[in-house]
Amino acid sequence: MADRLGASITILYERKLENDRHIVEVLVRKVPDDQHFIDLRVAVLGTVDSGKSSLVGVCTHGELDNGRGRARLNLFRHLHEIQSGRTSSITLEILGFNNLGQSIDYGCCRTANEICDRSTKIITFIDLAGHTKYMKTTLFGLAAHAADFAMLCVDAPSSVVDTTREHFSYARTLDVPVFVVINKIDLCSKTSIQQTITCLTYLLKHGHGSTHLLPFVVRREEDLVKAADMFVEKSICPIFAVSCVTGENIDLLKKFLNILPPRLSSKDQERLSLLPVDFRIDEIYTNNASGAAVVGGTLKSGVIKEGESYLVGPLLDGTFLPAKVTTIHRYRVPRRIVHAGQAASLNLLHVGGSRLRKGMVLVSSASNPEACVEFVAEIYLTMHHKNTPIRKGFETTVQIENIRQTVLITEMDKDELHANNQAVVTFRFRNRCEYVAEGSRLIFRSGQQTKGTGRVIKVLPQLKQIT
């Protein structure tokens, strides 16, 4: 039956019963006809020195760490990262799985192209910085790259710290399901690991407003299916305890990633594909005076096809430029089409050289996009320095998907807003207009401290110019 449907079957585990009977749990996977593989993006969060990059390196390269950070060297992009051992930028790495559930990584493949060709499912790890110095980069990576799931790494010797709580709050605010990996268990006793699980249990139940998660410690293969099914429904938070040095439970984590279903069902995917194109630009790779540019980002809705023309913007004056998509690449592999929910790199023509920037969008010509200077949001003040209330005229930095900019509160439905309270406010961009969609979630910060969260409830027309 699976052959007739063009699907593959993988045995997850088998249990023997009496009278020579068996119970077998299998994974049935069918890649959509219009896709080469299933694609999931996993943001890697956690405090500094929790072993995030080492864990990603072990998963994607098939080699254990030597205890001194050798596994993370393949992920670092800058010399100072190698020297300090700390990630300061956003790094993307992929892990593939074939139709038998076997992992396809750089241990058996030389290029990302080869991994994609041999895989029916691709996990893209978005490795983010853990140091508070680079918190705005971490927040941008989580929001702009539209992660499907978040893997929160916890250092077993240090347990849960303030940065762990803040990263967890980021993911929950942006509605990204979180699972936890307790790393470096080879350095701790079982008692210490259990204490860390106890701290995590408190965080999951009390770490983000009124929403509570139940911890579910995955200890054996029989737990994987239950963890994956209930995880997508957001009722539990799977917890893994691993070691990148001994390799303990690394295979268990990989199997979980293999059976983890996409967040969007086929019906949701089809519904989004019928909407106008909304491609969020989070990276500018090349930009020259000839009018050609290569941009990277995530398609929020619609379908982008090679050779078709769209609008890109907004520019400083709020206008949008016509741009033709000449080539499309996904994981360095040429493609002719991009579907909603997928990340891609696009080569654009007729965009006027260096006029592009992060935070812009590529949209359908027929959608008549409008830039905005002001928008109304419902906000919740979670934390504030010295517990000082915020009032009209308060300045802060807001992150809305791929947009990061300083804003000013111009209107407020109350005189002042104190911690743990809500308000409806009007934000005004200070530097330039942006393309904002109603319903978008936002996080606003001041310095290295998160002030609050919120949701855009109304976008005001661009009646004023930035001054």
C-alpha positions as CSV (number, residue, x, y, z in Angstrom):
1,M,0.0,0.0,0.0
2,A,2.9,2.4,0.8
3,D,4.4,1.7,-2.6
4,R,1.1,2.6,-4.3
5,L,1.0,5.9,-2.4
6,G,4.6,6.6,-3.1
7,A,5.4,6.6,0.6
8,S,8.2,5.0,2.7
9,I,7.9,3.0,5.9
10,T,10.5,3.0,8.7
11,I,10.2,0.7,11.8
12,L,10.5,2.9,14.9
13,Y,10.5,0.0,17.5
14,E,9.2,-3.5,17.9
15,R,7.9,-5.3,21.0
16,K,7.4,-9.1,21.4
17,L,4.2,-10.4,22.9
18,E,3.0,-13.9,23.9
19,N,2.3,-16.6,21.3
20,D,5.0,-15.2,18.9
21,R,3.1,-12.0,18.4
22,H,4.7,-8.7,17.8
23,I,3.7,-5.0,18.1
24,V,5.5,-2.8,15.6
25,E,5.3,1.0,15.4
26,V,6.2,2.4,12.0
27,L,6.7,5.8,10.5
28,V,4.9,6.3,7.2
29,R,6.3,9.3,5.3
30,K,5.2,10.7,2.0
31,V,7.0,13.7,0.5
32,P,4.5,16.0,-1.3
33,D,4.7,15.6,-5.1
34,D,5.7,19.3,-5.5
35,Q,8.6,19.0,-3.0
36,H,11.9,17.2,-3.2
37,F,12.0,16.8,0.6
38,I,10.3,17.8,3.8
39,D,12.0,20.8,5.4
40,L,12.0,21.8,9.1
41,R,13.9,24.7,10.7
42,V,15.1,24.3,14.3
43,A,16.4,27.3,16.1
44,V,19.1,26.4,18.6
45,L,18.8,28.5,21.8
46,G,20.5,28.5,25.2
47,T,23.0,30.4,27.3
48,V,26.7,30.8,26.4
49,D,28.8,27.7,27.0
50,S,25.8,25.4,27.0
51,G,27.3,23.4,24.0
52,K,24.9,24.6,21.3
53,S,27.4,24.7,18.4
54,S,29.1,21.5,19.6
55,L,25.8,19.7,19.6
56,V,24.9,20.9,16.1
57,G,28.4,20.0,14.9
58,V,28.0,16.4,16.3
59,C,24.6,16.0,14.7
60,T,25.5,17.3,11.3
61,H,29.1,15.9,10.9
62,G,28.7,12.5,12.5
63,E,31.8,12.9,14.8
64,L,31.8,13.2,18.6
65,D,33.4,16.1,20.3
66,N,36.8,15.8,22.0
67,G,35.7,17.7,25.1
68,R,37.5,20.9,24.0
69,G,35.1,22.1,21.3
70,R,36.4,20.5,18.2
71,A,32.9,19.7,16.9
72,R,31.9,23.3,16.8
73,L,34.8,24.5,14.7
74,N,32.9,23.7,11.5
75,L,30.2,26.1,12.4
76,F,32.2,29.2,13.2
77,R,32.2,32.0,10.6
78,H,34.7,34.5,12.2
79,L,38.2,34.3,13.6
80,H,37.1,35.8,16.9
81,E,34.5,33.0,17.3
82,I,37.3,30.4,17.0
83,Q,39.5,32.2,19.4
84,S,36.8,32.8,22.1
85,G,34.8,29.6,21.4
86,R,31.6,31.7,21.4
87,T,29.1,32.2,18.5
88,S,28.3,35.8,17.6
89,S,26.5,35.3,14.4
90,I,23.7,33.2,12.8
91,T,24.9,29.9,11.4
92,L,22.9,27.5,9.3
93,E,23.7,23.8,9.1
94,I,21.6,20.9,7.7
95,L,21.0,17.3,8.8
96,G,19.2,14.9,6.4
97,F,17.2,11.7,6.7
98,N,16.5,9.2,4.0
99,N,13.4,7.1,3.6
100,L,14.8,4.4,5.9
101,G,15.3,6.9,8.7
102,Q,19.1,6.9,8.4
103,S,20.8,10.2,9.0
104,I,22.6,11.8,6.1
105,D,25.3,14.3,7.2
106,Y,28.7,15.6,6.3
107,G,30.2,12.4,7.6
108,C,28.9,10.6,4.5
109,C,28.4,13.5,2.1
110,R,30.9,16.2,0.9
111,T,28.4,18.9,0.1
112,A,25.0,20.2,1.1
113,N,23.8,19.5,-2.4
114,E,24.6,15.8,-1.9
115,I,22.8,15.7,1.4
116,C,19.7,17.2,-0.2
117,D,19.8,14.8,-3.1
118,R,20.0,11.7,-0.8
119,S,17.4,12.9,1.8
120,T,13.6,12.9,2.1
121,K,13.7,15.2,5.1
122,I,16.0,18.1,5.9
123,I,16.5,19.6,9.4
124,T,18.0,23.1,9.2
125,F,19.7,24.1,12.5
126,I,19.7,27.8,13.1
127,D,22.6,28.1,15.5
128,L,22.2,31.3,17.5
129,A,24.5,33.2,19.9
130,G,24.1,32.6,23.7
131,H,26.1,35.6,25.1
132,T,24.0,38.6,26.3
133,K,26.2,40.8,24.2
134,Y,24.7,39.3,21.0
135,M,21.1,39.1,22.3
136,K,19.7,41.3,19.5
137,T,21.3,39.0,16.9
138,T,19.8,35.9,18.6
139,L,16.3,37.5,18.6
140,F,16.6,38.5,15.0
141,G,17.6,35.0,14.0
142,L,14.7,33.5,15.8
143,A,12.1,35.9,14.5
144,A,13.4,36.5,10.9
145,H,14.2,32.9,10.0
146,A,10.7,31.7,11.0
147,A,11.8,28.7,12.9
148,D,9.3,25.8,13.1
149,F,10.7,24.5,16.4
150,A,13.3,25.7,19.0
151,M,15.9,23.4,20.7
152,L,16.7,25.0,24.1
153,C,20.2,23.8,25.2
154,V,20.8,23.7,28.9
155,D,24.3,23.2,30.4
156,A,24.0,20.3,32.9
157,P,26.6,21.6,35.3
158,S,25.2,25.2,35.4
159,S,21.5,24.2,35.1
160,V,18.9,26.9,34.3
161,V,20.2,30.5,34.3
162,D,18.7,33.9,33.4
163,T,19.6,33.7,29.7
164,T,17.9,30.3,29.5
165,R,14.7,31.8,30.8
166,E,14.9,34.7,28.4
167,H,15.5,32.5,25.4
168,F,12.6,30.3,26.5
169,S,10.4,33.4,26.8
170,Y,11.4,34.6,23.2
171,A,10.4,31.3,21.7
172,R,7.1,31.1,23.6
173,T,6.2,34.7,22.7
174,L,6.8,34.0,19.0
175,D,4.7,30.9,19.2
176,V,7.6,28.5,18.5
177,P,7.3,25.1,20.2
178,V,10.3,24.3,22.4
179,F,12.0,21.1,23.3
180,V,14.9,20.9,25.7
181,V,18.3,19.3,25.4
182,I,20.4,18.9,28.7
183,N,23.9,18.9,27.4
184,K,27.3,17.8,29.0
185,I,25.7,15.1,31.1
186,D,29.1,13.3,31.1
187,L,30.3,16.1,33.6
188,C,27.5,15.6,36.1
189,S,26.1,13.0,38.4
190,K,22.6,11.6,38.0
191,T,21.6,13.6,41.1
192,S,22.7,16.9,39.4
193,I,20.9,16.0,36.2
194,Q,17.7,15.4,38.2
195,Q,18.1,18.7,39.9
196,T,18.4,20.4,36.4
197,I,15.2,18.6,35.3
198,T,13.4,19.9,38.5
199,C,14.5,23.5,37.6
200,L,13.3,23.0,34.0
201,T,10.0,21.7,35.3
202,Y,9.5,25.0,37.2
203,L,10.5,27.0,34.1
204,L,8.1,25.2,31.8
205,K,5.2,25.6,34.2
206,H,5.9,29.2,35.3
207,G,8.3,30.7,32.8
208,H,5.9,32.4,30.4
209,G,2.7,34.1,31.6
210,S,-0.3,31.9,32.0
211,T,0.8,29.2,29.5
212,H,2.1,26.0,31.1
213,L,4.0,23.1,29.6
214,L,4.4,19.6,31.0
215,P,7.9,18.2,30.9
216,F,8.3,14.8,29.3
217,V,11.8,13.2,29.7
218,V,12.6,11.0,26.7
219,R,14.7,8.0,28.0
220,R,14.0,5.3,25.4
221,E,12.8,4.8,21.8
222,E,9.2,3.9,23.0
223,D,8.9,7.5,24.3
224,L,9.7,9.1,20.9
225,V,6.4,8.8,19.1
226,K,4.4,10.0,22.1
227,A,6.8,12.9,22.5
228,A,6.6,13.9,18.8
229,D,2.8,13.7,18.7
230,M,2.0,15.6,21.8
231,F,4.8,18.1,21.2
232,V,3.2,19.4,18.0
233,E,-0.1,19.8,20.0
234,K,2.0,22.1,22.4
235,S,0.8,20.2,25.5
236,I,4.3,18.9,26.5
237,C,7.9,19.8,26.3
238,P,10.2,16.8,25.4
239,I,13.5,16.8,27.4
240,F,16.6,14.9,26.2
241,A,19.8,14.4,28.3
242,V,22.8,14.0,26.0
243,S,26.6,14.1,25.8
244,C,28.5,15.3,22.8
245,V,31.7,13.6,24.1
246,T,30.4,10.1,24.8
247,G,27.5,10.2,22.3
248,E,24.9,9.2,24.9
249,N,21.4,9.7,23.6
250,I,22.5,11.6,20.5
251,D,20.9,8.9,18.4
252,L,17.7,9.3,20.4
253,L,17.7,13.0,19.6
254,K,18.2,12.3,15.9
255,K,15.4,9.8,15.8
256,F,13.1,12.4,17.4
257,L,14.1,14.9,14.7
258,N,13.4,12.3,12.1
259,I,9.8,11.5,13.2
260,L,9.0,15.1,14.1
261,P,6.1,16.1,11.8
262,P,5.8,19.5,10.1
263,R,3.9,22.2,12.0
264,L,1.8,23.0,8.9
265,S,-0.6,20.3,7.6
266,S,-1.0,19.7,3.9
267,K,-4.3,21.7,4.0
268,D,-2.6,24.6,5.8
269,Q,0.2,24.5,3.3
270,E,-2.2,24.6,0.4
271,R,-4.2,27.5,1.9
272,L,-1.0,29.6,2.4
273,S,0.1,28.8,-1.2
274,L,-3.1,30.4,-2.5
275,L,-2.4,33.7,-0.8
276,P,-0.4,36.6,-2.3
277,V,3.4,36.3,-2.2
278,D,5.0,37.6,1.0
279,F,8.7,36.9,1.1
280,R,10.6,38.2,4.1
281,I,14.2,39.3,3.3
282,D,16.6,38.6,6.1
283,E,19.9,38.5,4.2
284,I,21.6,40.4,1.4
285,Y,24.3,38.3,-0.2
286,T,25.4,40.4,-3.2
287,N,24.4,43.8,-4.2
288,N,26.1,45.7,-7.0
289,A,25.5,48.8,-9.2
290,S,24.4,46.8,-12.2
291,G,20.9,46.4,-10.6
292,A,21.2,42.7,-9.7
293,A,21.1,41.4,-6.1
294,V,21.0,38.0,-4.3
295,V,18.7,38.0,-1.3
296,G,17.8,35.3,1.2
297,G,14.7,34.9,3.3
298,T,11.6,32.9,4.0
299,L,8.4,32.8,2.0
300,K,5.5,33.5,4.4
301,S,2.7,32.9,1.9
302,G,2.2,32.4,-1.8
303,V,4.4,30.7,-4.4
304,I,7.4,32.2,-6.1
305,K,8.3,31.1,-9.6
306,E,11.5,31.5,-11.6
307,G,11.1,34.2,-14.3
308,E,8.2,36.0,-12.7
309,S,8.2,39.7,-11.6
310,Y,7.2,41.0,-8.2
311,L,7.6,44.1,-6.0
312,V,10.4,44.7,-3.5
313,G,10.5,47.3,-0.8
314,P,9.7,49.5,0.9
315,L,12.3,52.2,0.1
316,L,12.9,55.2,2.2
317,D,10.0,57.0,0.6
318,G,7.6,54.0,1.1
319,T,7.6,53.0,-2.6
320,F,8.2,49.5,-4.0
321,L,10.4,48.6,-6.9
322,P,9.6,46.0,-9.6
323,A,12.0,43.0,-9.5
324,K,12.3,39.9,-11.6
325,V,13.3,36.6,-10.1
326,T,15.9,35.1,-12.5
327,T,17.1,32.2,-10.4
328,I,16.1,30.4,-7.2
329,H,18.4,28.3,-4.9
330,R,17.5,26.2,-1.9
331,Y,20.4,24.8,0.0
332,R,22.6,25.8,-2.9
333,V,20.5,23.6,-5.2
334,P,18.8,25.3,-8.2
335,R,15.0,25.3,-8.0
336,R,12.2,26.6,-10.2
337,I,9.7,27.3,-7.5
338,V,9.4,28.2,-3.8
339,H,6.4,27.2,-1.7
340,A,5.0,28.9,1.4
341,G,7.0,28.1,4.5
342,Q,10.3,27.5,2.6
343,A,13.5,29.4,2.8
344,A,15.4,30.3,-0.4
345,S,17.9,32.6,-2.0
346,L,16.6,34.7,-5.0
347,N,18.5,36.4,-7.7
348,L,16.7,39.7,-8.4
349,L,17.0,42.0,-11.5
350,H,16.1,45.6,-11.9
351,V,16.2,46.5,-8.2
352,G,18.5,49.5,-8.4
353,G,21.8,48.2,-7.0
354,S,22.4,49.0,-3.3
355,R,18.9,50.1,-2.4
356,L,18.0,46.7,-0.7
357,R,18.4,46.0,3.0
358,K,17.4,43.5,5.6
359,G,13.8,43.9,6.7
360,M,12.3,44.4,3.2
361,V,9.8,42.2,1.6
362,L,9.1,40.7,-1.9
363,V,5.4,40.7,-2.6
364,S,2.9,40.2,-5.5
365,S,2.4,43.1,-7.8
366,A,-1.4,42.7,-7.5
367,S,-1.3,43.0,-3.7
368,N,-0.8,46.8,-3.8
369,P,1.5,46.8,-0.8
370,E,1.6,49.9,1.5
371,A,4.4,50.8,3.8
372,C,3.6,52.2,7.3
373,V,5.2,54.7,9.7
374,E,2.9,53.9,12.6
375,F,1.0,50.9,13.8
376,V,-1.1,50.0,16.8
377,A,-0.2,47.1,19.1
378,E,-1.4,45.4,22.2
379,I,1.6,45.0,24.5
380,Y,2.4,43.3,27.7
381,L,5.2,44.7,29.9
382,T,7.2,41.8,31.2
383,M,10.3,43.4,32.7
384,H,11.5,47.0,33.1
385,H,14.7,48.4,34.5
386,K,14.1,49.7,38.1
387,N,10.4,48.9,37.7
388,T,9.9,52.3,36.1
389,P,6.6,52.5,34.2
390,I,6.6,53.4,30.5
391,R,4.6,56.4,29.2
392,K,3.8,58.2,26.0
393,G,7.2,59.3,24.4
394,F,9.0,56.1,25.5
395,E,11.6,54.9,23.0
396,T,12.5,51.2,22.5
397,T,13.8,48.8,19.8
398,V,11.1,46.5,18.4
399,Q,11.6,43.2,16.5
400,I,8.7,42.2,14.2
401,E,9.6,39.2,12.1
402,N,12.6,40.4,9.9
403,I,12.2,44.1,11.1
404,R,14.3,45.6,13.8
405,Q,14.1,49.3,14.4
406,T,13.8,52.0,17.0
407,V,10.2,53.1,17.7
408,L,8.5,55.8,19.7
409,I,5.2,55.4,21.6
410,T,3.0,58.2,20.3
411,E,-0.3,57.2,21.8
412,M,-1.4,55.1,24.8
413,D,-4.8,54.0,26.2
414,K,-3.5,54.7,29.8
415,D,-1.3,57.3,31.5
416,E,1.4,54.8,32.3
417,L,2.1,51.1,32.1
418,H,3.7,49.0,34.9
419,A,5.2,45.6,34.8
420,N,2.9,42.6,34.3
421,N,0.2,44.8,32.8
422,Q,-1.2,45.3,29.3
423,A,-1.9,48.4,27.2
424,V,-2.8,49.3,23.6
425,V,-0.2,51.7,22.2
426,T,0.7,53.3,18.9
427,F,4.3,52.9,17.8
428,R,6.0,55.2,15.3
429,F,9.2,54.1,13.4
430,R,12.0,56.6,14.0
431,N,14.3,55.8,11.0
432,R,12.3,54.6,8.0
433,C,8.9,53.1,7.0
434,E,8.4,49.4,7.0
435,Y,6.0,46.7,5.7
436,V,4.1,45.4,8.7
437,A,1.3,42.8,8.7
438,E,-1.6,42.8,11.1
439,G,-1.4,39.9,13.6
440,S,2.4,39.9,13.7
441,R,4.0,39.2,17.1
442,L,6.6,41.6,18.4
443,I,9.2,41.8,21.1
444,F,10.6,45.2,22.3
445,R,13.9,45.7,24.1
446,S,16.0,48.5,25.6
447,G,19.7,47.8,25.7
448,Q,20.3,44.2,26.7
449,Q,17.0,43.9,28.5
450,T,13.7,42.7,27.2
451,K,10.9,45.1,28.1
452,G,7.8,43.4,26.8
453,T,6.0,41.5,24.1
454,G,2.9,42.1,22.0
455,R,0.9,41.7,18.8
456,V,0.2,44.2,15.9
457,I,-3.6,44.8,15.8
458,K,-3.7,47.6,13.3
459,V,-1.5,49.1,10.6
460,L,-1.9,52.8,10.0
461,P,-1.6,54.3,6.5
462,Q,1.6,56.2,5.7
463,L,0.2,59.7,6.3
464,K,3.4,61.1,7.9
465,Q,7.0,61.2,6.8
466,I,9.9,60.1,9.0
467,T,11.5,63.2,10.4
